[in-house]
Amino acid sequence: MLDTKGLIVCAGFVDLHCHLRQPGYEYKETIATGTEAAAIGGYTTVCCMPNTNPPIDNKAVVDFIKLTAITDGSARVLPIGCITTDRSGKELSNISELIEVGVVAFSDDGSPVSDGELMREALEVSLAHGKIIIEHCEDVAISGNGVMNEGDLANKLGLAGIPAEAEEMALERVIALAHLTGAKIHIAHVSTAGSVEIIRLAKEQGVKVSAEVTPHHLMITEDCIVSGGVLDTNAKVNPPLRTQADVDALVRALRNGTIDVIATDHAPHADVDKMCDFNHAAFGISGFETALGSCMSLVHSKQIDLPTLIAKLTVEPARVLDIPLLGTLKVGAPADVTIFNPDEEWEVDADLFASMGSNTPLNGCMLKGRVMATVFGGKVVYRDRDVQLEVM
């Protein structure tokens, strides 16, 4: 039995959006290392995005991920299948088959479905099967070769920018299609104040839309790209880090319910992907192990309360997936528990990450709030050395 005196005990965290890289990119992350990092971050359920190699668009890949998670994993892994075959945006994947083998949602994450007719068909099929589409909202014709937020800082640094409109115009289109079909749509990693307003209005109009925000979009801004006078490729992410006004709008949206969920978008990379010039560096931040500490900064600054934060990490993502026994401690639910100290101060040391990806702009930062133990399926899968076991 764990000694939890003075600690917060809640349901295990549920992450709607992460990248475990396996199969195909095991030099970046594996299911074993990714779920170990997830457990350290308090996550007992993670939904893995389909941009693997091969992608999650067929039964064989789903079966491989599920079996590997059972044998090597420290958390429940729920696969997200491709909307289109090979994430090519040309034809729908076999959605019925993928649902039969355990896919819980569909996304071409990182590759938006630009064909409006195809997206309409995907929404209609998902509605018929009772599953949700998760869309990465980006008009690639507008974002082009951008590598950071478009604005004064990008101009000063001489870097190509990604305007807010690249996200917002794509968002308006997919919300219009969700309204047309009556299907549910979930918006991945919202990053702009304008997107918040679009989602708010859509909800008022009865569109079945939910949305997520990442810890890094809630905590840091584009200013983190410049660190010690040099460009920090670890702060390069898509959608890009935005302005303080965007961060403030995202926090308000999280507080008032316009944004439903906090999702990590954990995107680990090998050093070779990041230790290069900014234009050629990969997009992505390794986020599992810093998620709680990042989000607790909002609680300590009194921008949101602790029950709201816990809900956004547990029951709300489970509600989006329509899996009522996840993210809860009610009778009959899996024995998934996260135990954390909201006041524990610690320094981020990316060299100590369980994840193979040490790509975080928070390296060396002090965070307040740390997971002390994680229980998955009744088994302690992570325990901080300061948490004692009581002998019963």
Summary of the structure (lengths in Angstrom):
residues: 392
radius of gyration: 19.6
end to end distance: 7.0
largest distance: 63.0
contacts: 1462
relative contact order: 0.17
helix: 38%
strand: 20%
